[in-house]
Amino acid sequence: MLIFHHIGKTGGTSLRNIVKRNYQPGKLLELYGPNRGSVEWYRHYYHTLTAEQKSTIQCIAAHSAHFMIPVLEELAHPFQVFCLLRDPVDRVISWYHFALSVAETDNGGAGQVGRILKQRNWRIEDIYLNLGCGAENISELHKSFKFFFNGQARTILAPHVATEGLTYTATFPHFYEDKLYAIIQRYYITGSQSRFKESVAYFAQQFGWQDISDVKENVTKTRPKLSELSKEITALIQKYNELDTKLHKISQKQYLPGVQYLSW
């Protein structure tokens, strides 16, 4: 079984559409929706499926699909997780402007963040100046902005360890770094948003996909280019996303070796 861990603002919506074209009805189980970010939810849901349904499913896809990892391990069911990762500065900028763009229309987490940004008139740097040195369990405000602080690492870690100790600081306990790399090496095949086509080609090689035509979806058009950011803002984002930076660099070097025309 495959698990598509759709990490927000990494090119995941475009990849999702490719995934959907490569699995017949019943073979792809999409579980997008609120309040599904727990192992308990996935364990309960999976046990409601019939034996026939379980045997038919080839891929599970969702923002929270990685919470299936402990469930399938308990059942000794073989699986492979795949996802896209993104340069954290690029992702934070995209996430910030996306949240603003859906502030009036989205009732989920992105809309909530967008409304807070507008109410407080926060620029990107204000997030770090006001919430830096905090943690996700200090307040509801801090929790709402947790994915601006090593957000990709934080979501990958979530089914396996409590992430409250991964504080909103420039340094963090080495336990989290060691655990993150162990999870990636054991369970994940990763691609890079900046090398989307090559990543999809590699996934196709691994998983037998036939239709990998590229149509970009959910692109945040209002955001500035990275080259337009000041060095100060770039450095500030990097300061509070060091683990994501390491994760992205290592994934680029280590997890796309099968595509011969790549040079990482």
N, C-alpha and C positions, 0 to 999 in steps of 0.2 A: 504494500500500500504506500502511496505517496501522500505527503502532507505539504501543502503549499501554505507556508507561513507568510501571509501578505502583510508586510510591515508598511505602515502608512508613509506616503510621500517618498517612495523609493522606486517608482515606476511600476508598482504592483498592480494597478488597475489595467495597464496595458498588458502586463504578463497574464493577468486573470483572463482577459479576453482570448489570449492565445491558448491558455489551458482549456477554456470552455470549448474551443473549436476542435480539440483533440480527444474529447471523451464523449461517448454517447450518453443519452439520458439514462440515469440510474447508476452510471459508473463514476460520475462526478457528484460529490456531495458538498454543496456550498452552505456554510453555516454562518453567514454574515448576520450581525444583529447585536443589539445591546445586551449587557449583563451576561455575557458568555465567557468571561475571562477567568475561568477557574477549572482546575482539574475535576472538581466535583461535578460541575455542570456537564462536562464532556463524558465523564464516566456514566452518569445517569442517562444521558441522551443515547450513548452507544448501546447501553444495555436494553433500551427500548426497541432497538432494531431487531428485525427477524434474522434468522440465520441466513436466509436467502439474500436479504438486503446487504448484510455484512459481506457475504461472499461476492456480491456484484460490485461493490464499491472499489474503485481503483485509485481514487484521489479525493482527499478532503481539503477544502479550501476555505480560508477565513482569516480575518485579522488575528483571531485567537486560536487558530487551528493547532498551533504548537502545544496547546494544553492537552492534546491527544497523546503526546509522547509518553507520559507516565502510564496512561490507560493501556496503550498497546504494549508497553513493556510488561505490565502486570499480566497480560494475556499471552506473553511470548509471541506476539504477532509481528512478523518482520515489517519494517517500514523504512522510509527515507524521507527526510525533510529537505525542502529547498526554499530559497528566498533570494530576493535581491537586497543588496546593501548600497548605501549611498554616502558620499563624502558628507560628513556631518555639518559643515558650514553650508553647503548647498541645500541640504535637507532642512536645516533650521530656517533658512530664508524662505524656502518653499512652504514649509509648515506655517510660518508666521503669516505670510500673505494669503495662503489658502484659508486659514482661520478667519482672517478679516473678511474675505470674500463670501464666506458662508454664515457670517454672524447673524444675519437676519432670516436665514432660511433653514438652518440646521439645528435640530434639537439635541444632537449628540455632543460628544466631547469637543469636536472642532468648533462647532457653533458657540459653545460655552466659552472656550478660550477666546474666540473672536469678539464676543460681547464684553468680556473682561478687558481685553486690549483697548476696545473703543471707549468703554466707560472710564478707564484710567488714563487714556491717551498715551499708552505705552509704546515706545519705539522698541526695537529688538534689544538694544542695550539695556533698556529699563528692566527687562525680565531678569537679567543677570545681576544688575545693580540692586534690585529689590529682593530677589529670591535666592541669589547666590549665598552659599554657606548655610543654606537651610537643608531640608529633607522633605520627602514626599508625605511623611506622616505628621508634619508640624501643623498644617492647617489644610482646609479644603482648597484654598488658593494655591498653596504649594503643590498639592496633589494634582490639580488641574494642569499644571505646567511641567509635570515630571518628564514628559517626552522631549523637552528642550534641554535636558541634562542627561547626556548619554542615553538617549531614548531608544536607540536600536539595541544596544547592549541590555538595557533595562527590560525590554520586552522579551528578548531571547532567554534571559535569566529567570523570568517570572514563574514558569511552571516548576522550577527546580529549587529555588532558594527565595527567601524573603528579601526584597530589594530595598527595604527601608534604610538599611545600613549603607547603601550606595548613595551617599550624601551629595548635595549640590555644591561640591567643592572641587578645587583644582586637583586635589589628590584623593585617593580612595584606597581602602584596604586591598592588598594584593589578592586576598581570597576571591574577590569578584572577578578579577582579571584571570586568575587561574581557572576558576569555575567556568567562565565564559568560553575560554579556549577549549576546555575539555568537552563542553557541550557541542561546540562547532565541529570539532574533530570527530566526535562520536556519531552525531546525528545528521549534520547539515551538508548539503551541497549549496554553495553560495555563488551568486553572480553579482555583477556591479551595474548600477544604474547608468554609470558613465560609459559602459560598454554593453549597452542593452542588447544590440543585435548579436554580438558575439556570445553573450551570456545565454540568450535564448537558443542559439545554435548548439551550445554545449549541453543545455538541458535536453534539447531534442535528441542529441546523440545518446544521452544517458537513458532517456525515458521512452524513446521510440516515437516521438511526435512527428507528424507529417506536415501539418499546416502551421507554419511559423511566420506567415506574412505579418508585417509590423504595422500596426495602427496605434499611434500614441493617444492615450485617453487621460482625462483628469489632469491636464497640464495647467499649472497656475500661470496665467498669462500676465498678471499684474505685477509680478515680482521683478526686482532688478537683476541684472546680470552680476555674477560674482566679481567681475572686473570693476563694477561700479561701487563696490563696498569699500569703505575706508579700511586701512590696515588695522586701525584700532578696533573696529567692530569684528573684523575677521579674527583677530587675536583673542578677543573676549569670548567669542563662540568656541574657538578651539580650546581655550583655557578650561571651560566647563564641559567639554566633550572629548576629553583625551582618550577615554576608553573606546568611544565610537571611532575615533581617528585610527587607533591601533587596529581595531576590528576591521575597518574598511581596507586598510593597507595590507593586512595579512590575507584577507580574503582575495584581494586582487592578485597577490603573488602565489597563493597556495591552492586556490580552489577552482581555477579554470585552466588546468594544465592540458586538458584533452583537445583543445582547439588549437591546431598547429599554427594558425596565422596570428595568434595573440602574442604580444611581447610585453610581459608584465615587469 
